[in-house]
Amino acid sequence: MFGMGMQELIVIFVIALLIFGPKKLPEIGRSLGRGLAEFKRASEELKEGLAAELAAEEERARPAAREEPQGTTPETPPTAGQEKRPEGTHETRNV
């Protein structure tokens, strides 16, 4: 825990016991525990909110990347050796 061993924790506990006394120490421990739990809960909510926002942003960006302008179809120009066939004719000739 934070790079401290058991001896350091005992020394800190003894100092806190001397400063605050045996009656006040359990109250301080409880309030510290509640504060840590609230902090953990808030950080989890923040993480979930950011993850949801990121997913929504990706979802909005995904369909825009897939859409093509309507009415136009992308055509590649014929390369050497390829000829464009008329669209209405389907007969093959051997010359």
Secondary structure, DSSP 4 states (H G I P E B T S, - for coil): -TT--HHHHHHHHHHHHHHH-TTTHHHHHHHHHHHHHHHHHHHHHHHHHHHHHHHHHHHHHHHHHH---TT----PPP-TT--PPPTT-------
